[in-house]
Amino acid sequence: MSRAVVLGATGHIGAHVVRALLAKGYAVRAAYRTPRYRLALEGLPVEQASCDIEEAASLRRVLEGCALAVHCAGYYPGFTTPRDRAIALGLEQIRRVFEVFRASGLARVVYVSSAATIAPQPGRLSTEADQEPWPLAQWKPLYATVKIAMEHAVLRYHRHGFPVVIVNPSVCVGEYDARPFSGRLVLLFARGTMPVYLDYHLNVVYTGDVGAGAVAAAEQGQLGARYLLAHQNVTLGELAHAVARVAGVRPPRWRLPYPVAMGAAALTEAVAAVTRTEPLLPRSTVRLARHGQRLDPARARRELGLPQTPMEEAIRRALAWFRQHGYR
Ligand SMILES: NC(=O)c1ccc[n+]([C@@H]2O[C@H](COP(=O)([O-])OP(=O)(O)OC[C@H]3O[C@@H](n4cnc5c(N)ncnc54)[C@H](OP(=O)(O)O)[C@@H]3O)[C@@H](O)[C@H]2O)c1
């Protein structure tokens, strides 16, 4: 039996990768930083290990005896981190982590990047071939900027012979989203109290399909390749209506014009600065929304057999999990 380690195993994507590896018969070491979200691993036949990937000795320990690592613990910046600092932190993390990977003799690493590294293409669907360049040719929101810089750094390791495959999930909806990120949208529209929405294009994928895709990338993926783990292209309005249908609540009725949305976003940022929380609607999201993103995951379907669970089913599973764990 082959042994694999999942870094970030208690995270939204990591928890699904763990399950996909178990389904394929791997012996799994599930690594996480803090025990707080261990409920994602409850009842699973895995070896649990605590590890801060920023600490070389701790990372070396969890890689011992493993041929495969699936890295779902990549840095992503908080909304208030200054741009240059966020880029530096992301790049420094890649350097530190991949130096330890390189020294550990792993046969393969799957690096979980993001579909935010794919350039939107007016008039057609974007694919893996539409990679944003680094340094950037034009302004991008902070999250995308950092993910693009980190992905290019990972590809440099591949060019120097390191065996890595990259997967690029779109907006993930599913169970185990314990620190809700994309799940915040689902929870918001499931309350039925949001009267407005900002209409833009996004791509939604069931997180269980991302887990299966990441494992298929480990087994069949081409080294140095990037695979878009995506599924349904929708507008936010369509997503909001689908969530409302599943939750049995009233959908939002009014589409918010762009300038009004920017004003509202600035307001949520101001509130967040005072309450020291993440803003409900950051301005970067609104700016990103203006361009939208429509994706074509044909390569992952063809080469990895990426499953495509319907969006409503993903919403149903996410909401059931949220409700079961007291999220409202
Ligand atoms: N969710 C999405 O829709 C989505 C879409 C595309 C790409 N992504 C990317 O995929 C990756 C995983 O996302 P996610 O949604 O699964 O995130 P998540 O739910 O926040 O989980 C992140 C996991 O990584 C662990 N982690 C973070 N920093 C660590 C460190 N220094 N050492 C060890 N473990 C650490 C966390 O442990 P702690 O609980 O201890 O912090 C947690 O287990 C991220 O890089 C994200 O940008 C996510």
The ligand as an SDF file (V2000), in Angstrom:
LIG
                    3D

 48 52  0  0  0  0  0  0  0  0999 V2000
  -11.7480   26.7800   -1.1330 N   0  0  0  0  0  0  0  0  0  0  0  0
  -11.7110   27.1920   -2.4030 C   0  0  0  0  0  0  0  0  0  0  0  0
  -12.7430   27.5220   -3.0030 O   0  0  0  0  0  0  0  0  0  0  0  0
  -10.3850   27.2280   -3.1350 C   0  0  0  0  0  0  0  0  0  0  0  0
  -10.4130   27.3740   -4.5260 C   0  0  0  0  0  0  0  0  0  0  0  0
   -9.2120   27.4030   -5.2280 C   0  0  0  0  0  0  0  0  0  0  0  0
   -8.0120   27.2940   -4.5530 C   0  0  0  0  0  0  0  0  0  0  0  0
   -7.9950   27.1740   -3.1920 N   0  0  0  0  0  0  0  0  0  0  0  0
   -6.6690   27.0640   -2.5430 C   0  0  0  0  0  0  0  0  0  0  0  0
   -6.5270   25.7470   -2.0280 O   0  0  0  0  0  0  0  0  0  0  0  0
   -5.7810   25.7730   -0.8110 C   0  0  0  0  0  0  0  0  0  0  0  0
   -6.6100   25.1170    0.2860 C   0  0  0  0  0  0  0  0  0  0  0  0
   -7.8190   25.8590    0.3920 O   0  0  0  0  0  0  0  0  0  0  0  0
   -8.9400   25.4720    1.4730 P   0  0  0  0  0  0  0  0  0  0  0  0
  -10.1760   26.1590    1.0610 O   0  0  0  0  0  0  0  0  0  0  0  0
   -8.9550   24.0050    1.7020 O   0  0  0  0  0  0  0  0  0  0  0  0
   -8.3570   26.2150    2.7700 O   0  0  0  0  0  0  0  0  0  0  0  0
   -8.7470   26.0320    4.2970 P   0  0  0  0  0  0  0  0  0  0  0  0
  -10.0800   25.3980    4.4620 O   0  0  0  0  0  0  0  0  0  0  0  0
   -8.4890   27.3420    4.9550 O   0  0  0  0  0  0  0  0  0  0  0  0
   -7.6580   24.9740    4.8100 O   0  0  0  0  0  0  0  0  0  0  0  0
   -6.2960   25.2460    4.8100 C   0  0  0  0  0  0  0  0  0  0  0  0
   -5.5680   24.0930    5.4980 C   0  0  0  0  0  0  0  0  0  0  0  0
   -4.1610   24.3450    5.4630 O   0  0  0  0  0  0  0  0  0  0  0  0
   -3.6320   24.3280    6.7890 C   0  0  0  0  0  0  0  0  0  0  0  0
   -2.5160   25.2590    6.9240 N   0  0  0  0  0  0  0  0  0  0  0  0
   -2.4920   26.5780    6.6250 C   0  0  0  0  0  0  0  0  0  0  0  0
   -1.2700   27.0820    6.8870 N   0  0  0  0  0  0  0  0  0  0  0  0
   -0.5150   26.0530    7.3630 C   0  0  0  0  0  0  0  0  0  0  0  0
    0.8140   25.9310    7.8240 C   0  0  0  0  0  0  0  0  0  0  0  0
    1.6410   26.9780    7.8890 N   0  0  0  0  0  0  0  0  0  0  0  0
    1.2410   24.7120    8.2180 N   0  0  0  0  0  0  0  0  0  0  0  0
    0.4190   23.6500    8.1960 C   0  0  0  0  0  0  0  0  0  0  0  0
   -0.8590   23.6870    7.7980 N   0  0  0  0  0  0  0  0  0  0  0  0
   -1.3200   24.8980    7.3880 C   0  0  0  0  0  0  0  0  0  0  0  0
   -4.8190   24.7230    7.6650 C   0  0  0  0  0  0  0  0  0  0  0  0
   -4.5740   24.3240    8.9920 O   0  0  0  0  0  0  0  0  0  0  0  0
   -5.0190   25.2840   10.2430 P   0  0  0  0  0  0  0  0  0  0  0  0
   -6.4630   25.0320   10.4550 O   0  0  0  0  0  0  0  0  0  0  0  0
   -4.2010   24.7990   11.3560 O   0  0  0  0  0  0  0  0  0  0  0  0
   -4.7240   26.7080    9.8490 O   0  0  0  0  0  0  0  0  0  0  0  0
   -5.9370   23.9450    6.9630 C   0  0  0  0  0  0  0  0  0  0  0  0
   -5.8790   22.5660    7.3300 O   0  0  0  0  0  0  0  0  0  0  0  0
   -5.4600   27.2410   -0.5390 C   0  0  0  0  0  0  0  0  0  0  0  0
   -4.1550   27.5050   -0.9590 O   0  0  0  0  0  0  0  0  0  0  0  0
   -6.4880   28.0070   -1.3630 C   0  0  0  0  0  0  0  0  0  0  0  0
   -5.9860   29.2500   -1.7860 O   0  0  0  0  0  0  0  0  0  0  0  0
   -9.1660   27.1220   -2.4640 C   0  0  0  0  0  0  0  0  0  0  0  0
  1  2  1  0
  2  3  2  0
  2  4  1  0
  4  5  1  0
  4 48  2  0
  5  6  2  0
  6  7  1  0
  7  8  2  0
  8  9  1  0
  8 48  1  0
  9 10  1  0
  9 46  1  0
 10 11  1  0
 11 12  1  0
 11 44  1  0
 12 13  1  0
 13 14  1  0
 14 15  2  0
 14 16  1  0
 14 17  1  0
 17 18  1  0
 18 19  2  0
 18 20  1  0
 18 21  1  0
 21 22  1  0
 22 23  1  0
 23 24  1  0
 23 42  1  0
 24 25  1  0
 25 26  1  0
 25 36  1  0
 26 27  1  0
 26 35  1  0
 27 28  2  0
 28 29  1  0
 29 30  1  0
 29 35  2  0
 30 31  1  0
 30 32  2  0
 32 33  1  0
 33 34  2  0
 34 35  1  0
 36 37  1  0
 36 42  1  0
 37 38  1  0
 38 39  2  0
 38 40  1  0
 38 41  1  0
 42 43  1  0
 44 45  1  0
 44 46  1  0
 46 47  1  0
M  CHG  2   8   1  16  -1
M  END
$$$$
